[in-house]
């Protein structure tokens, strides 16, 4: 199996290839250069793996949540590459990728992932290990730090810059639940690969045109529009 993964959903830009058990990756913190860097990164990881784009089975992409523009760039690039090479796309959660990183780097099996969503909110996901992969518990959501759901158990690892953006509120709220923190890491294509491999084996790849971004906040926008419409009637 051979998979290409890319992500531009946050300030980081990354690409990675999984080729029959070996991984090749590129990662750079570059808030405003995603469009200039992502395709050269893709070329670099494919070259390192000794592959052409046509050799991969599918293209995985960070589908969000994250920065609106960054997510659109990633989805658009993945769709373009997939259409050009006649390959399917595997959308992968950026929060799940953060959770998977915790397991790979720290061996912790319970993770609370939080990305700064601006506007006084975080993108939030709670994950637990099942058969070597991080699995979402409940639902991903966007909410104020004071509204983040607190798990009943202890032993959770906190990851993502949401934990530093709203450090006081979150650390007080979860003080007795957290065993470790990583507030610097951002989603990376390298850690999307294990999730993408499982999705490929489970038949969850989609046609390029069906790969959709996940903003989370669009649900709130729709609700707001409905309320405004109701007031005007």
Short mmCIF file of the C-alpha atoms (twelve columns), coordinates in Angstrom:
data_MODEL
# 
_entry.id   MODEL 
# 
loop_
_atom_site.group_PDB 
_atom_site.id 
_atom_site.type_symbol 
_atom_site.label_atom_id 
_atom_site.label_alt_id 
_atom_site.label_comp_id 
_atom_site.label_asym_id 
_atom_site.label_seq_id 
_atom_site.Cartn_x 
_atom_site.Cartn_y 
_atom_site.Cartn_z 
_atom_site.pdbx_PDB_model_num 
ATOM 1   C CA . UNK A 1   0.000   0.000  0.000   1 
ATOM 2   C CA . UNK A 2   1.172   3.483  -0.874  1 
ATOM 3   C CA . UNK A 3   -0.475  6.682  0.364   1 
ATOM 4   C CA . UNK A 4   0.306   10.372 0.023   1 
ATOM 5   C CA . UNK A 5   -0.892  12.744 2.766   1 
ATOM 6   C CA . UNK A 6   -0.876  16.529 2.952   1 
ATOM 7   C CA . UNK A 7   -2.112  19.157 5.364   1 
ATOM 8   C CA . UNK A 8   -2.376  22.962 5.300   1 
ATOM 9   C CA . UNK A 9   -5.161  23.408 7.863   1 
ATOM 10  C CA . UNK A 10  -3.182  25.484 10.387  1 
ATOM 11  C CA . UNK A 11  -0.014  27.590 10.483  1 
ATOM 12  C CA . UNK A 12  1.912   24.438 9.556   1 
ATOM 13  C CA . UNK A 13  2.356   22.954 6.098   1 
ATOM 14  C CA . UNK A 14  3.221   19.280 5.701   1 
ATOM 15  C CA . UNK A 15  3.324   16.312 3.352   1 
ATOM 16  C CA . UNK A 16  4.113   12.655 3.916   1 
ATOM 17  C CA . UNK A 17  4.188   9.336  2.088   1 
ATOM 18  C CA . UNK A 18  3.523   5.850  3.411   1 
ATOM 19  C CA . UNK A 19  5.103   3.221  1.159   1 
ATOM 20  C CA . UNK A 20  4.812   -0.403 2.222   1 
ATOM 21  C CA . UNK A 21  5.664   0.298  5.857   1 
ATOM 22  C CA . UNK A 22  8.143   3.160  5.363   1 
ATOM 23  C CA . UNK A 23  7.277   6.811  6.013   1 
ATOM 24  C CA . UNK A 24  8.777   9.929  4.434   1 
ATOM 25  C CA . UNK A 25  7.692   13.352 5.662   1 
ATOM 26  C CA . UNK A 26  8.202   17.111 5.379   1 
ATOM 27  C CA . UNK A 27  6.920   19.694 7.868   1 
ATOM 28  C CA . UNK A 28  7.349   23.449 8.084   1 
ATOM 29  C CA . UNK A 29  5.778   26.156 10.221  1 
ATOM 30  C CA . UNK A 30  4.828   28.737 7.600   1 
ATOM 31  C CA . UNK A 31  1.651   30.710 8.282   1 
ATOM 32  C CA . UNK A 32  1.351   32.447 4.899   1 
ATOM 33  C CA . UNK A 33  3.208   30.312 2.372   1 
ATOM 34  C CA . UNK A 34  1.102   27.172 2.066   1 
ATOM 35  C CA . UNK A 35  0.304   27.664 -1.593  1 
ATOM 36  C CA . UNK A 36  3.988   28.100 -2.437  1 
ATOM 37  C CA . UNK A 37  5.270   25.189 -0.372  1 
ATOM 38  C CA . UNK A 38  2.774   22.357 -0.459  1 
ATOM 39  C CA . UNK A 39  3.387   21.107 -4.016  1 
ATOM 40  C CA . UNK A 40  7.211   21.193 -3.658  1 
ATOM 41  C CA . UNK A 41  6.770   19.280 -0.393  1 
ATOM 42  C CA . UNK A 42  4.642   16.691 -2.168  1 
ATOM 43  C CA . UNK A 43  7.304   16.320 -4.855  1 
ATOM 44  C CA . UNK A 44  10.007  15.963 -2.212  1 
ATOM 45  C CA . UNK A 45  8.325   13.175 -0.217  1 
ATOM 46  C CA . UNK A 46  7.360   11.286 -3.370  1 
ATOM 47  C CA . UNK A 47  10.948  11.537 -4.601  1 
ATOM 48  C CA . UNK A 48  12.289  10.355 -1.228  1 
ATOM 49  C CA . UNK A 49  10.019  7.328  -1.461  1 
ATOM 50  C CA . UNK A 50  11.013  6.674  -5.071  1 
ATOM 51  C CA . UNK A 51  7.439   7.138  -6.259  1 
ATOM 52  C CA . UNK A 52  5.462   9.088  -8.820  1 
ATOM 53  C CA . UNK A 53  2.054   10.503 -8.012  1 
ATOM 54  C CA . UNK A 54  0.523   7.802  -10.202 1 
ATOM 55  C CA . UNK A 55  2.064   5.117  -7.961  1 
ATOM 56  C CA . UNK A 56  0.079   5.959  -4.822  1 
ATOM 57  C CA . UNK A 57  -3.219  4.253  -4.059  1 
ATOM 58  C CA . UNK A 58  -4.903  7.326  -2.579  1 
ATOM 59  C CA . UNK A 59  -4.313  10.864 -1.320  1 
ATOM 60  C CA . UNK A 60  -5.094  11.724 2.301   1 
ATOM 61  C CA . UNK A 61  -5.757  15.307 3.333   1 
ATOM 62  C CA . UNK A 62  -6.350  17.186 6.559   1 
ATOM 63  C CA . UNK A 63  -10.038 18.069 6.226   1 
ATOM 64  C CA . UNK A 64  -10.198 20.272 9.308   1 
ATOM 65  C CA . UNK A 65  -11.099 21.718 11.650  1 
ATOM 66  C CA . UNK A 66  -8.631  24.548 11.390  1 
ATOM 67  C CA . UNK A 67  -8.161  27.808 9.510   1 
ATOM 68  C CA . UNK A 68  -10.846 28.284 6.859   1 
ATOM 69  C CA . UNK A 69  -8.408  29.334 4.118   1 
ATOM 70  C CA . UNK A 70  -5.868  26.659 5.010   1 
ATOM 71  C CA . UNK A 71  -8.453  23.894 4.907   1 
ATOM 72  C CA . UNK A 72  -9.676  25.056 1.500   1 
ATOM 73  C CA . UNK A 73  -6.117  25.092 0.160   1 
ATOM 74  C CA . UNK A 74  -5.465  21.543 1.351   1 
ATOM 75  C CA . UNK A 75  -8.720  20.131 0.046   1 
ATOM 76  C CA . UNK A 76  -8.273  21.914 -3.286  1 
ATOM 77  C CA . UNK A 77  -4.713  20.659 -3.759  1 
ATOM 78  C CA . UNK A 78  -5.673  17.102 -2.808  1 
ATOM 79  C CA . UNK A 79  -8.623  17.147 -5.193  1 
ATOM 80  C CA . UNK A 80  -6.488  18.512 -8.018  1 
ATOM 81  C CA . UNK A 81  -3.762  15.911 -7.540  1 
ATOM 82  C CA . UNK A 82  -6.297  13.109 -7.172  1 
ATOM 83  C CA . UNK A 83  -8.169  14.080 -10.318 1 
ATOM 84  C CA . UNK A 84  -4.942  14.403 -12.289 1 
ATOM 85  C CA . UNK A 85  -3.789  10.936 -11.209 1 
ATOM 86  C CA . UNK A 86  -7.257  9.337  -11.118 1 
ATOM 87  C CA . UNK A 87  -6.980  8.496  -7.417  1 
ATOM 88  C CA . UNK A 88  -9.456  8.627  -4.519  1 
ATOM 89  C CA . UNK A 89  -9.147  10.958 -1.522  1 
ATOM 90  C CA . UNK A 90  -9.151  10.121 2.182   1 
ATOM 91  C CA . UNK A 91  -10.236 13.069 4.372   1 
ATOM 92  C CA . UNK A 92  -8.625  12.900 7.837   1 
ATOM 93  C CA . UNK A 93  -9.504  14.889 10.944  1 
ATOM 94  C CA . UNK A 94  -6.801  17.304 12.073  1 
ATOM 95  C CA . UNK A 95  -7.774  16.730 15.696  1 
ATOM 96  C CA . UNK A 96  -7.451  12.974 15.243  1 
ATOM 97  C CA . UNK A 97  -3.998  13.517 13.740  1 
ATOM 98  C CA . UNK A 98  -2.964  15.429 16.867  1 
ATOM 99  C CA . UNK A 99  -4.289  12.628 19.045  1 
ATOM 100 C CA . UNK A 100 -2.403  10.040 16.989  1 
ATOM 101 C CA . UNK A 101 0.779   12.064 17.422  1 
ATOM 102 C CA . UNK A 102 0.421   11.852 21.198  1 
ATOM 103 C CA . UNK A 103 0.236   8.068  21.034  1 
ATOM 104 C CA . UNK A 104 3.229   7.808  18.689  1 
ATOM 105 C CA . UNK A 105 5.433   10.214 20.652  1 
ATOM 106 C CA . UNK A 106 4.295   9.685  24.242  1 
ATOM 107 C CA . UNK A 107 2.454   6.362  24.305  1 
ATOM 108 C CA . UNK A 108 -0.560  7.976  25.996  1 
ATOM 109 C CA . UNK A 109 -3.889  6.410  25.080  1 
ATOM 110 C CA . UNK A 110 -6.308  9.186  26.145  1 
ATOM 111 C CA . UNK A 111 -6.088  12.572 24.475  1 
ATOM 112 C CA . UNK A 112 -7.854  15.934 24.634  1 
ATOM 113 C CA . UNK A 113 -7.040  17.834 21.427  1 
ATOM 114 C CA . UNK A 114 -7.712  21.573 21.216  1 
ATOM 115 C CA . UNK A 115 -6.926  23.995 18.397  1 
ATOM 116 C CA . UNK A 116 -7.395  27.741 18.748  1 
ATOM 117 C CA . UNK A 117 -10.558 28.588 16.790  1 
ATOM 118 C CA . UNK A 118 -10.252 32.342 17.507  1 
ATOM 119 C CA . UNK A 119 -13.316 34.328 18.594  1 
ATOM 120 C CA . UNK A 120 -12.839 33.007 22.135  1 
ATOM 121 C CA . UNK A 121 -13.373 29.372 21.118  1 
ATOM 122 C CA . UNK A 122 -11.516 26.111 20.551  1 
ATOM 123 C CA . UNK A 123 -11.910 23.235 18.121  1 
ATOM 124 C CA . UNK A 124 -12.231 20.299 20.483  1 
ATOM 125 C CA . UNK A 125 -11.997 16.522 20.287  1 
ATOM 126 C CA . UNK A 126 -11.671 13.750 22.877  1 
ATOM 127 C CA . UNK A 127 -9.911  10.562 21.738  1 
ATOM 128 C CA . UNK A 128 -9.117  7.133  23.145  1 
ATOM 129 C CA . UNK A 129 -6.965  4.331  21.791  1 
ATOM 130 C CA . UNK A 130 -8.527  1.348  20.069  1 
ATOM 131 C CA . UNK A 131 -6.348  -1.213 18.278  1 
ATOM 132 C CA . UNK A 132 -3.458  1.198  17.811  1 
ATOM 133 C CA . UNK A 133 -5.520  4.109  16.500  1 
ATOM 134 C CA . UNK A 134 -7.076  7.119  18.195  1 
ATOM 135 C CA . UNK A 135 -10.881 6.997  18.012  1 
ATOM 136 C CA . UNK A 136 -13.143 9.984  18.607  1 
ATOM 137 C CA . UNK A 137 -15.238 9.846  21.770  1 
ATOM 138 C CA . UNK A 138 -18.443 11.786 21.254  1 
ATOM 139 C CA . UNK A 139 -18.221 14.480 18.579  1 
ATOM 140 C CA . UNK A 140 -15.774 17.111 17.421  1 
ATOM 141 C CA . UNK A 141 -17.049 20.562 18.279  1 
ATOM 142 C CA . UNK A 142 -16.283 24.252 18.438  1 
ATOM 143 C CA . UNK A 143 -17.023 25.832 21.796  1 
ATOM 144 C CA . UNK A 144 -15.863 28.258 24.445  1 
ATOM 145 C CA . UNK A 145 -13.156 26.885 26.760  1 
ATOM 146 C CA . UNK A 146 -15.636 27.042 29.646  1 
ATOM 147 C CA . UNK A 147 -17.989 24.731 27.730  1 
ATOM 148 C CA . UNK A 148 -15.494 21.986 26.861  1 
ATOM 149 C CA . UNK A 149 -16.741 18.599 28.116  1 
ATOM 150 C CA . UNK A 150 -14.802 17.249 31.087  1 
ATOM 151 C CA . UNK A 151 -14.218 13.466 31.082  1 
ATOM 152 C CA . UNK A 152 -15.062 11.506 34.199  1 
ATOM 153 C CA . UNK A 153 -11.735 9.660  34.236  1 
ATOM 154 C CA . UNK A 154 -8.183  10.894 34.790  1 
ATOM 155 C CA . UNK A 155 -4.996  10.268 32.791  1 
ATOM 156 C CA . UNK A 156 -5.574  12.490 29.739  1 
ATOM 157 C CA . UNK A 157 -2.895  14.133 27.597  1 
ATOM 158 C CA . UNK A 158 -3.566  17.663 26.309  1 
ATOM 159 C CA . UNK A 159 -2.305  18.669 22.854  1 
ATOM 160 C CA . UNK A 160 -2.755  21.621 20.498  1 
ATOM 161 C CA . UNK A 161 -2.342  25.388 20.627  1 
ATOM 162 C CA . UNK A 162 -5.848  25.804 21.990  1 
ATOM 163 C CA . UNK A 163 -4.339  24.793 25.332  1 
ATOM 164 C CA . UNK A 164 -1.918  27.728 25.252  1 
ATOM 165 C CA . UNK A 165 -4.355  30.250 23.758  1 
ATOM 166 C CA . UNK A 166 -6.796  29.622 26.618  1 
ATOM 167 C CA . UNK A 167 -4.365  28.202 29.147  1 
ATOM 168 C CA . UNK A 168 -5.910  29.648 32.301  1 
ATOM 169 C CA . UNK A 169 -9.465  28.575 31.581  1 
ATOM 170 C CA . UNK A 170 -8.593  25.093 30.317  1 
ATOM 171 C CA . UNK A 171 -5.935  24.207 32.860  1 
ATOM 172 C CA . UNK A 172 -8.183  25.176 35.737  1 
ATOM 173 C CA . UNK A 173 -11.068 23.211 34.227  1 
ATOM 174 C CA . UNK A 174 -9.007  20.050 33.614  1 
ATOM 175 C CA . UNK A 175 -6.360  20.372 36.332  1 
ATOM 176 C CA . UNK A 176 -7.000  16.977 37.931  1 
ATOM 177 C CA . UNK A 177 -7.491  15.142 34.624  1 
ATOM 178 C CA . UNK A 178 -4.259  15.955 32.738  1 
ATOM 179 C CA . UNK A 179 -1.047  13.904 32.903  1 
ATOM 180 C CA . UNK A 180 0.888   15.766 30.200  1 
ATOM 181 C CA . UNK A 181 0.687   18.641 27.732  1 
ATOM 182 C CA . UNK A 182 2.041   19.605 24.329  1 
ATOM 183 C CA . UNK A 183 0.847   23.081 23.424  1 
ATOM 184 C CA . UNK A 184 3.262   23.593 20.523  1 
ATOM 185 C CA . UNK A 185 2.367   20.802 18.113  1 
ATOM 186 C CA . UNK A 186 0.145   21.383 15.089  1 
ATOM 187 C CA . UNK A 187 -1.485  18.784 12.819  1 
ATOM 188 C CA . UNK A 188 1.048   17.028 10.568  1 
ATOM 189 C CA . UNK A 189 0.567   14.791 7.538   1 
ATOM 190 C CA . UNK A 190 2.944   12.213 9.028   1 
ATOM 191 C CA . UNK A 191 0.489   11.414 11.819  1 
ATOM 192 C CA . UNK A 192 -2.472  11.333 9.455   1 
ATOM 193 C CA . UNK A 193 -0.979  8.336  7.680   1 
ATOM 194 C CA . UNK A 194 -1.900  5.616  10.242  1 
ATOM 195 C CA . UNK A 195 -5.485  6.896  10.223  1 
ATOM 196 C CA . UNK A 196 -5.486  7.053  6.428   1 
ATOM 197 C CA . UNK A 197 -4.153  3.490  6.136   1 
ATOM 198 C CA . UNK A 198 -6.993  2.220  8.314   1 
ATOM 199 C CA . UNK A 199 -9.543  4.264  6.348   1 
ATOM 200 C CA . UNK A 200 -8.219  2.863  3.060   1 
ATOM 201 C CA . UNK A 201 -8.443  -0.704 4.309   1 
ATOM 202 C CA . UNK A 202 -11.982 -0.044 5.543   1 
ATOM 203 C CA . UNK A 203 -13.044 1.300  2.155   1 
ATOM 204 C CA . UNK A 204 -13.640 4.877  3.318   1 
ATOM 205 C CA . UNK A 205 -11.805 6.623  0.473   1 
ATOM 206 C CA . UNK A 206 -14.049 8.909  -1.607  1 
ATOM 207 C CA . UNK A 207 -14.072 10.388 -5.074  1 
ATOM 208 C CA . UNK A 208 -12.100 13.651 -5.210  1 
ATOM 209 C CA . UNK A 209 -15.226 15.752 -5.703  1 
ATOM 210 C CA . UNK A 210 -16.752 14.215 -2.581  1 
ATOM 211 C CA . UNK A 211 -13.877 15.215 -0.294  1 
ATOM 212 C CA . UNK A 212 -15.372 17.978 1.819   1 
ATOM 213 C CA . UNK A 213 -13.841 20.346 4.379   1 
ATOM 214 C CA . UNK A 214 -15.020 20.259 7.983   1 
ATOM 215 C CA . UNK A 215 -15.160 23.728 9.499   1 
ATOM 216 C CA . UNK A 216 -17.423 22.937 12.509  1 
ATOM 217 C CA . UNK A 217 -18.308 26.615 12.744  1 
ATOM 218 C CA . UNK A 218 -20.523 26.441 9.621   1 
ATOM 219 C CA . UNK A 219 -23.179 24.782 11.782  1 
ATOM 220 C CA . UNK A 220 -23.242 27.867 13.955  1 
ATOM 221 C CA . UNK A 221 -23.471 30.119 10.900  1 
ATOM 222 C CA . UNK A 222 -26.454 28.149 9.618   1 
ATOM 223 C CA . UNK A 223 -28.202 28.370 12.977  1 
ATOM 224 C CA . UNK A 224 -27.615 32.116 13.051  1 
ATOM 225 C CA . UNK A 225 -29.087 32.526 9.576   1 
ATOM 226 C CA . UNK A 226 -32.142 30.520 10.617  1 
ATOM 227 C CA . UNK A 227 -32.647 32.708 13.670  1 
ATOM 228 C CA . UNK A 228 -32.359 35.889 11.632  1 
ATOM 229 C CA . UNK A 229 -34.882 34.516 9.119   1 
ATOM 230 C CA . UNK A 230 -37.237 33.678 11.973  1 
ATOM 231 C CA . UNK A 231 -37.036 37.187 13.386  1 
ATOM 232 C CA . UNK A 232 -37.815 38.709 10.008  1 
ATOM 233 C CA . UNK A 233 -40.983 36.644 9.540   1 
# 
